[in-house]
Amino acid sequence: MNLLSKETLIGAASLGAGAVAAKIVHKKLLPNIPVDIISKSNADGTATNVQNLITLAAGIFTPMVVKGSIGTGLGAGMIAVSVAGLVNPLLANAGITGNDTFMGDVFMGNDTMESGTLMGASENIFDSPSNDFTPGDAGEMDY
């Protein structure tokens, strides 16, 4: 079995494309449908579950419309994203996953980010130290 064969690469690319297609349908297409149960976000997550069920059904029917390994991969990617979206609230309630990110909000520099430079600096990062005799205003480099 060759990992870089044409069939393997097409299958992986179509699987990824199906996952991306499901996310695009979730973010761009389904919220614009004028049916409240699909487009309105409820506190209990009903709209999200309905959206996941719609893309799950689309993933099931995609191989019937697009024949071959590409259609199978597209459908599998859409199914994977939809099932993950349906299972995620259950896993979060069980404490297995959550809304936490790996790094969280990490800011380097001052809290207001007035300077726009991310380098763990103090309030005034552009003054040259007194022992620096370079001709630039900011030490080694002049912004």
Secondary structure as UniProt FT lines:
FT   TURN            3..4
FT   HELIX           6..24
FT   HELIX           25..29
FT   HELIX           30..32
FT   HELIX           36..39
FT   TURN            43..44
FT   HELIX           46..65
FT   HELIX           68..93
FT   TURN            94..95
FT   TURN            111..112
FT   TURN            130..131
FT   TURN            137..138
//
